[in-house]
Amino acid sequence: MSEKKLELDFNTFVEQMSRLIDLKLRDEYRAGVTENLERIYTQAKLVNEFELPENMEVFGKFEP
């Protein structure tokens, strides 16, 4: 099965989301917001792609 490569347009995303939540985003900040969103996406992608072994414990048990 072939994987589709997801292409994201962060400029469009920032524009649409700012309208959706009625955020008055000034033009001088728009590029910085977009760059930070791209960085967050890159970091989250690394975390999500990290393979964990099937037998890994889901959570630890804290005992003081």
C-alpha positions in Angstrom: 0.0 0.0 0.0 1.5 3.4 -1.0 1.4 6.3 1.4 0.0 9.6 0.4 2.3 12.5 1.2 0.4 15.1 3.2 1.2 18.6 1.9 0.2 21.4 4.3 -0.2 25.1 3.4 0.5 26.7 6.7 -0.2 30.2 5.4 -3.7 29.2 4.4 -4.2 27.3 7.7 -3.2 30.4 9.7 -5.5 32.6 7.6 -8.4 30.3 7.9 -8.0 29.6 11.6 -7.6 33.2 12.5 -10.9 33.9 10.7 -12.6 31.0 12.4 -11.7 32.1 15.9 -12.0 35.8 15.0 -8.3 36.5 15.8 -7.1 39.9 14.7 -3.7 38.8 13.6 -1.5 41.7 12.6 0.4 41.4 9.3 3.8 41.9 11.0 3.1 38.8 13.2 1.6 36.5 10.5 5.0 35.2 9.1 6.3 34.5 12.6 3.1 32.6 13.6 3.3 30.6 10.4 7.0 29.7 11.0 6.3 28.6 14.5 3.5 26.4 13.4 5.8 24.8 10.8 8.3 24.1 13.6 5.7 22.6 15.9 4.5 20.4 13.0 8.0 19.2 12.3 8.6 18.3 16.0 5.2 16.6 16.4 5.9 14.6 13.3 9.1 13.3 14.7 7.4 12.2 17.9 4.5 10.6 16.1 6.8 8.7 13.7 8.9 7.2 16.6 8.2 3.5 16.8 7.5 2.0 20.2 7.8 -1.7 20.9 4.4 -3.5 21.1 5.2 -4.9 24.6 6.0 -1.4 26.1 4.1 -0.6 29.3 1.5 2.1 28.6 2.0 3.9 31.9 4.2 3.5 34.9 3.0 3.1 38.5 4.1 5.9 40.9 4.9 4.7 44.4 6.3 7.4 46.7 
